[in-house]
Amino acid sequence: MLVLPSGFALPPLPYLAILVGVVLLVAGFLVAVEPPVSQTTAVALAPWMAVGGALHAFHQLGAYPAAAEPLFGAPAVYLTTFVVTGLAWLFVMAVDVLGRRADNVDRNLGLVGTGVLTVLFVVAVWRASEAGDVEPLWPAVAVVAATFQTVLIVAGISLWRTPIFYRTRYVGPVVVFAHALDGISTAIGVDVLGVTERSPLPRLIMEVAAQFPTAQTAGVGWLFVVVKLFVATIVVVGFNRYVDDEPVEATLLLSVITAVGLGPATNNLFLFLTTA
């Protein structure tokens, strides 16, 4: 379909049924226990979004046994990531409540997610080193550039409207960074590494950029970066009062928006690391 990226296919029906059932079960438990949700929750969930992108990268690299492969294709990997994240969230809550430290749930959820992501990163480096083609340069460039752009945008928002920065002080930078990283990593993949973009909308934006005289010198990915940063900035500015008025709903919605950028971005970086 035009609106879906290439490689997008539902898993076999038995896998899909089990995944949906487990997702509903985990979601039901989360609704029942009502974990505390604040802006720091969005920060804690960010590593888990990156884990989803990494898991899908391993699927693209053929790292899973045949029996597990359907769980990590697109879109099944979204459900798998939700299940893993939800179970980790429930586990951290149980441990913290038993230890009478319920105020540490977000911190510990983020630390566990960062630990899992680190393990996946080490495995990716090990696999690439076994093949003799570890290439950390472009993933590092993408992370540094995205961080720099995030700092500039957040600083600009804070100088322009300080209350907006205050209302979105945690979730705002996460949203901007996620989409900055997605835009930059996609641009590097297309303009530097010669990767074919799988998603129709980014491909369309870059086809528009290819019509500009700058295409020969600046490439075509820059327009996608600009669009990503513009949309992320508009979201943060437009949602700032929503975050203030309905912190739980707004945080969960902005977390989903973050995942749309951070998951594909991490997927790009892991692929660059192992196949560049």
Stockholm file with secondary structure:
# STOCKHOLM 1.0

chainA/1-276         MLVLPSGFALPPLPYLAILVGVVLLVAGFLVAVEPPVSQTTAVALAPWMAVGGALHAFHQLGAYPAAAEPLFGAPAVYLTTFVVTGLAWLFVMAVDVLGRRADNVDRNLGLVGTGVLTVLFVVAVWRASEAGDVEPLWPAVAVVAATFQTVLIVAGISLWRTPIFYRTRYVGPVVVFAHALDGISTAIGVDVLGVTERSPLPRLIMEVAAQFPTAQTAGVGWLFVVVKLFVATIVVVGFNRYVDDEPVEATLLLSVITAVGLGPATNNLFLFLTTA
#=GR chainA/1-276 SS CTTSCTTBCCCCHHHHHHHHHHHHHHHHHHHHHCCCCCHHHHHHHHHHHHHHHHHHHHHHTTCSCTTTGGGSSBTHHHHHHHHHHHHHHHHHHHHHHHTTCGGGHHHHHHHHHHHHHHHHHHHHHHHHHHHTCCCCHHHHHHHHHHHHHHHHHHHHHHHHCHHHHHHTTTHHHHHHHHHHHHHHHHHHHHHTSCCCCCSHHHHHHHHHHTTSTTHHHHCSHHHHHHHHHHHHHHHHHHTHHHHHHCHHHHHHHHHHHHHHHHHHHHHHHHHHHHHC
#=GC SS_cons         CTTSCTTBCCCCHHHHHHHHHHHHHHHHHHHHHCCCCCHHHHHHHHHHHHHHHHHHHHHHTTCSCTTTGGGSSBTHHHHHHHHHHHHHHHHHHHHHHHTTCGGGHHHHHHHHHHHHHHHHHHHHHHHHHHHTCCCCHHHHHHHHHHHHHHHHHHHHHHHHCHHHHHHTTTHHHHHHHHHHHHHHHHHHHHHTSCCCCCSHHHHHHHHHHTTSTTHHHHCSHHHHHHHHHHHHHHHHHHTHHHHHHCHHHHHHHHHHHHHHHHHHHHHHHHHHHHHC
//
